């Protein structure tokens, strides 16, 4: 199911999922699914007998992992399907060929049509064998019905009752004090003192300097300036129900890595219903500044590949098309995350648990 941001793709998929009575089903964000697949592959590789010196043999763990998944589920629902990692693209091509052949039904949402994903990989001009698979793996088109859900309306942008003020502008008098006061108010509901928190993620530690129970008070640089990824943000989403993000700068193409981390972070927090309070350099609709052109790393890569400006303009790698598309989704989701209905979801969940 593909279409513009906020058109109801995830809602429709979730509605379908909730009405499927078969217990062998799984609804998961794409990033979570890929982390699970990598863990399964790693576990199978670790279980192999140690190789003797000089002895070489090949082992393909992907098909056994696909068979393992197909025995657990018959329905797999993805939110925000996207492939931007070479290793993931190679794994997915083989994994899904096996899943489809064993009868697993897959439902996925994406902002991009599969045809668009493939056409945006005019990257075949690079003549790398893996490149066409970087954006899209072919079995999706072969085995799936492609449905467009695009009314042209972002329903998240419709007026909704706002929660308490959750989006502040850097430099506005009293903004920091208001955020400090909100943090203190929420901290009073916690049973622990304010201090650093160390999160173990895949054998390493990620430290957040200011936390209190299920609340984290972070800076943009702390979350997106470091080499963190989906696994780190998933761990945060499982640990915290409210995250403050301070000092978000204007997000320009010279900050591509930080922009990509921020979009991943928002996707995961939104999917996990984490509440956010933001302090940013500009209003939400003006936060992502796209001025066109390539940054210095892009120009260097163009020179290394021997590509002309005309050829580069056909490649989304150099046009920032993917970043712009992803950030439209980020803005739409952040608007909904400021609504009273979104903010109160955690309160209702907490009351149910009590």
C-alpha positions as CSV (number, residue, x, y, z in Angstrom):
1,X,0.0,0.0,0.0
2,X,1.6,3.2,-1.1
3,X,0.7,6.9,-1.1
4,X,1.5,10.3,0.3
5,X,2.1,11.1,3.9
6,X,-0.8,10.9,6.3
7,X,-3.3,9.3,3.8
8,X,-4.2,6.4,6.1
9,X,-1.9,3.6,4.9
10,X,-0.8,2.5,8.4
11,X,-4.3,2.8,9.8
12,X,-5.7,0.6,7.0
13,X,-3.1,-2.0,7.5
14,X,-3.6,-2.0,11.2
15,X,-7.4,-2.4,10.7
16,X,-6.8,-5.4,8.5
17,X,-4.3,-6.9,10.9
18,X,-6.7,-6.5,13.9
19,X,-9.4,-8.4,12.1
20,X,-7.2,-11.4,11.1
21,X,-8.1,-14.1,13.7
22,X,-5.1,-16.4,12.9
23,X,-2.7,-16.1,15.8
24,X,0.3,-16.8,13.5
25,X,0.6,-13.1,12.6
26,X,3.2,-10.3,13.2
27,X,2.9,-6.6,12.8
28,X,6.3,-4.9,12.9
29,X,8.1,-1.7,11.9
30,X,10.5,-2.5,9.1
31,X,13.6,-1.4,11.1
32,X,12.6,-3.8,13.9
33,X,12.1,-6.7,11.4
34,X,15.5,-6.2,9.9
35,X,17.2,-6.1,13.4
36,X,15.4,-9.4,14.2
37,X,16.6,-10.9,10.9
38,X,20.2,-9.9,11.5
39,X,20.1,-11.4,15.0
40,X,18.7,-14.7,13.7
41,X,21.5,-14.8,11.0
42,X,24.1,-14.0,13.6
43,X,22.8,-16.7,16.0
44,X,22.9,-19.3,13.2
45,X,26.5,-18.4,12.2
46,X,27.5,-18.6,15.9
47,X,26.1,-22.1,16.2
48,X,28.4,-23.4,13.4
49,X,31.3,-25.6,14.4
50,X,34.6,-23.7,14.4
51,X,36.6,-23.9,11.2
52,X,39.9,-25.6,11.2
53,X,42.9,-23.6,9.9
54,X,43.0,-23.9,6.1
55,X,39.6,-25.4,5.8
56,X,37.1,-23.3,3.8
57,X,33.4,-23.8,3.4
58,X,30.4,-21.6,2.6
59,X,27.2,-21.5,4.6
60,X,24.1,-19.6,3.6
61,X,22.0,-18.7,6.7
62,X,19.3,-16.7,5.0
63,X,17.2,-19.5,3.6
64,X,17.1,-21.3,7.0
65,X,16.2,-18.0,8.7
66,X,13.3,-17.6,6.2
67,X,12.1,-21.1,6.9
68,X,12.3,-20.4,10.6
69,X,10.2,-17.3,10.2
70,X,7.6,-19.0,8.0
71,X,7.1,-21.7,10.6
72,X,6.3,-18.9,13.2
73,X,3.9,-16.8,11.1
74,X,1.7,-16.9,8.1
75,X,1.0,-13.1,8.0
76,X,3.7,-10.4,8.1
77,X,2.7,-6.7,8.2
78,X,5.3,-4.0,7.7
79,X,5.1,-0.3,8.4
80,X,7.4,2.0,6.4
81,X,9.0,-0.5,4.0
82,X,12.2,1.0,2.7
83,X,15.6,-0.4,1.6
84,X,18.5,1.9,1.7
85,X,21.2,-0.4,3.0
86,X,23.2,-2.7,0.6
87,X,23.4,-5.6,3.0
88,X,19.7,-5.4,3.8
89,X,18.8,-5.4,0.1
90,X,20.9,-8.5,-0.6
91,X,19.4,-10.3,2.4
92,X,15.8,-9.3,1.6
93,X,15.9,-10.5,-2.0
94,X,16.7,-14.1,-0.9
95,X,14.7,-13.9,2.3
96,X,11.4,-12.9,0.7
97,X,11.7,-15.3,-2.2
98,X,11.7,-18.0,0.3
99,X,8.9,-16.5,2.5
100,X,6.6,-16.0,-0.5
101,X,7.3,-19.5,-1.8
102,X,6.4,-21.0,1.6
103,X,3.0,-19.1,1.6
104,X,3.7,-16.2,4.0
105,X,1.4,-13.3,3.2
106,X,3.1,-9.9,3.4
107,X,1.3,-6.5,3.7
108,X,3.5,-3.4,3.6
109,X,3.1,0.3,3.6
110,X,5.4,2.8,1.8
111,X,5.4,6.4,0.7
112,X,6.9,5.3,-2.6
113,X,5.4,3.1,-5.4
114,X,7.6,0.1,-6.2
115,X,7.8,1.3,-9.7
116,X,9.1,4.6,-8.4
117,X,11.6,2.9,-6.2
118,X,13.0,1.0,-9.2
119,X,13.0,4.0,-11.5
120,X,14.8,6.1,-8.9
121,X,17.5,3.5,-9.2
122,X,18.6,4.9,-12.5
123,X,21.6,4.1,-10.4
124,X,22.2,1.1,-12.7
125,X,24.3,3.7,-14.6
126,X,26.8,3.0,-11.9
127,X,27.0,-0.6,-13.2
128,X,27.3,-2.1,-9.7
129,X,25.6,-5.5,-9.5
130,X,24.0,-4.7,-6.2
131,X,22.7,-1.2,-7.0
132,X,19.3,-2.1,-8.5
133,X,18.6,-4.1,-5.4
134,X,19.6,-1.2,-3.1
135,X,16.3,0.5,-3.6
136,X,14.0,-2.4,-4.3
137,X,14.0,-6.2,-4.4
138,X,12.1,-7.7,-7.3
139,X,10.0,-10.3,-5.6
140,X,7.8,-7.6,-4.2
141,X,6.5,-6.7,-7.6
142,X,6.3,-10.3,-8.7
143,X,4.2,-11.7,-5.8
144,X,2.3,-8.7,-4.4
145,X,-0.7,-6.6,-5.5
146,X,0.3,-2.9,-5.6
147,X,-2.4,-0.6,-4.2
148,X,-2.3,3.2,-4.3
149,X,-4.0,5.0,-1.3
150,X,-3.5,8.7,-2.0
151,X,-6.4,11.1,-1.5
152,X,-4.0,14.1,-1.7
153,X,-4.9,14.9,1.9
154,X,-2.6,14.6,4.9
155,X,-5.1,13.7,7.6
156,X,-2.6,14.3,10.3
157,X,-2.5,17.9,9.3
158,X,-6.2,18.5,10.1
159,X,-6.9,20.5,13.1
160,X,-6.8,18.4,16.3
161,X,-7.0,19.5,19.9
162,X,-3.4,20.3,20.9
163,X,-1.8,18.8,24.0
164,X,0.2,21.1,26.3
165,X,2.7,23.0,24.3
166,X,5.3,20.5,23.0
167,X,7.2,22.4,20.3
168,X,9.4,25.4,21.3
169,X,11.6,27.7,19.3
170,X,15.2,28.2,20.2
171,X,15.8,31.8,21.3
172,X,12.2,32.4,22.3
173,X,12.3,34.0,25.8
174,X,11.4,31.5,28.5
175,X,11.4,28.4,26.1
176,X,14.1,26.6,28.0
177,X,12.5,27.4,31.3
178,X,9.2,26.0,30.1
179,X,10.8,22.8,29.0
180,X,12.6,22.5,32.3
181,X,9.4,23.0,34.2
182,X,7.6,20.3,32.1
183,X,10.4,17.9,32.7
184,X,10.3,18.5,36.4
185,X,6.5,18.1,36.4
186,X,6.7,14.7,34.7
187,X,9.7,13.6,36.8
188,X,7.5,13.9,39.9
189,X,5.5,11.0,38.7
190,X,8.6,8.8,38.5
191,X,10.1,6.6,41.3
192,X,13.7,7.2,40.5
193,X,16.1,10.2,40.7
194,X,17.3,12.2,37.8
195,X,20.6,11.0,36.4
196,X,22.5,9.3,33.5
197,X,21.2,6.0,32.0
198,X,23.2,3.4,30.2
199,X,21.4,1.4,27.6
200,X,22.9,-1.9,26.5
201,X,22.5,-2.3,22.7
202,X,23.9,-5.3,20.8
203,X,26.9,-5.7,23.1
204,X,27.7,-2.0,23.5
205,X,26.6,0.8,25.8
206,X,24.7,3.9,24.8
207,X,24.7,6.6,27.6
208,X,22.0,9.3,27.9
209,X,23.1,12.0,30.3
210,X,19.8,13.1,31.8
211,X,16.9,10.7,32.5
212,X,14.4,10.0,35.2
213,X,12.5,6.7,35.1
214,X,10.7,6.5,31.8
215,X,11.6,10.1,30.8
216,X,14.7,11.1,28.9
217,X,15.9,14.7,28.4
218,X,18.3,14.8,25.4
219,X,19.9,17.1,22.9
220,X,19.7,16.6,19.1
221,X,23.4,16.1,19.0
222,X,23.2,13.4,21.7
223,X,20.6,11.5,19.7
224,X,21.5,12.2,16.1
225,X,25.1,13.6,16.1
226,X,26.5,10.3,17.2
227,X,26.7,7.2,15.0
228,X,23.4,5.7,16.4
229,X,20.9,3.7,14.4
230,X,17.6,1.9,14.5
231,X,18.7,-0.6,17.2
232,X,19.6,2.2,19.5
233,X,16.3,4.1,18.9
234,X,14.3,0.9,19.4
235,X,16.0,0.4,22.8
236,X,15.1,4.0,23.7
237,X,11.5,3.5,22.6
238,X,11.2,0.4,24.8
239,X,12.8,2.2,27.8
240,X,11.2,5.6,27.7
241,X,7.6,6.8,27.1
242,X,8.6,10.5,26.9
243,X,11.7,12.0,25.3
244,X,12.7,15.7,25.2
245,X,14.9,16.7,22.2
246,X,16.6,20.0,22.6
247,X,18.6,22.2,20.2
248,X,17.4,20.8,16.9
249,X,19.2,22.8,14.2
250,X,18.0,23.8,10.8
251,X,18.3,20.4,9.0
252,X,20.2,21.1,5.8
253,X,21.6,18.6,3.2
254,X,25.1,19.2,4.7
255,X,23.7,17.3,7.7
256,X,22.5,14.3,5.7
257,X,23.6,11.7,8.3
258,X,21.9,13.6,11.1
259,X,18.7,14.1,9.0
260,X,18.5,10.4,8.3
261,X,19.0,9.5,11.9
262,X,16.3,12.0,12.9
263,X,13.8,10.6,10.5
264,X,14.6,7.0,11.7
265,X,14.2,8.1,15.3
266,X,10.8,9.8,14.7
267,X,9.6,6.8,12.7
268,X,10.4,4.4,15.6
269,X,9.1,6.7,18.3
270,X,5.9,7.2,16.4
271,X,5.4,3.5,15.9
272,X,6.1,2.9,19.6
273,X,3.8,5.8,20.7
274,X,6.7,7.6,22.4
275,X,5.8,11.2,23.4
276,X,8.3,13.9,22.3
277,X,8.9,17.5,23.4
278,X,11.0,19.5,21.0
279,X,13.1,22.7,21.1
280,X,14.1,23.6,17.5
281,X,15.7,26.4,15.5
282,X,12.6,26.9,13.3
283,X,8.9,26.1,13.0
284,X,8.2,22.5,12.0
285,X,7.3,23.3,8.4
286,X,10.5,25.2,8.0
287,X,12.8,22.9,9.8
288,X,14.2,21.0,6.8
289,X,16.0,23.4,4.5
290,X,16.6,22.0,1.1
291,X,18.6,24.3,-1.1
292,X,19.5,21.8,-3.8
293,X,22.8,20.8,-5.1
294,X,25.4,18.4,-3.6
295,X,27.5,18.6,-0.6
296,X,31.3,18.2,-0.7
297,X,31.1,14.4,-0.2
298,X,28.7,14.1,-3.1
299,X,30.9,16.1,-5.4
300,X,33.9,13.9,-4.4
301,X,31.9,10.7,-5.2
302,X,30.8,12.1,-8.5
303,X,34.4,12.7,-9.5
304,X,35.4,9.3,-8.3
305,X,32.7,7.7,-10.4
306,X,33.4,9.8,-13.4
307,X,29.7,10.9,-13.6
308,X,28.6,14.1,-15.3
309,X,26.2,16.5,-13.6
310,X,23.4,15.4,-16.0
311,X,23.9,11.8,-15.0
312,X,24.0,12.7,-11.4
313,X,20.8,14.6,-11.6
314,X,19.0,11.3,-12.5
315,X,20.3,9.6,-9.3
316,X,18.4,10.1,-6.1
317,X,21.7,9.6,-4.3
318,X,22.7,13.1,-5.4
319,X,19.3,14.8,-5.7
320,X,18.4,14.3,-2.0
321,X,15.0,13.1,-3.2
322,X,14.8,10.3,-0.6
323,X,15.7,12.7,2.3
324,X,13.0,15.2,1.1
325,X,10.4,12.4,0.8
326,X,11.3,10.9,4.2
327,X,11.2,14.3,5.9
328,X,7.7,15.0,4.6
329,X,6.7,11.9,6.6
330,X,8.6,13.1,9.6
331,X,6.9,16.5,9.7
332,X,3.5,14.9,9.3
333,X,4.1,12.5,12.1
334,X,5.5,15.1,14.4
335,X,2.3,17.2,13.9
336,X,0.2,14.3,15.1
337,X,2.6,13.6,18.0
338,X,1.7,17.1,19.3
339,X,-2.0,16.3,19.5
340,X,-3.9,15.7,22.7
341,X,-5.1,12.3,21.4
342,X,-1.5,11.1,20.8
343,X,-0.2,12.5,24.1
344,X,-3.0,10.9,26.1
345,X,-2.4,7.4,24.7
346,X,0.4,6.8,27.2
347,X,-1.7,8.1,30.0
348,X,-4.5,5.7,29.1
349,X,-2.1,2.8,28.8
350,X,-0.6,3.6,32.2
351,X,-4.1,3.6,33.8
352,X,-4.9,0.3,32.2
353,X,-1.7,-1.3,33.5
354,X,-2.5,0.1,37.0
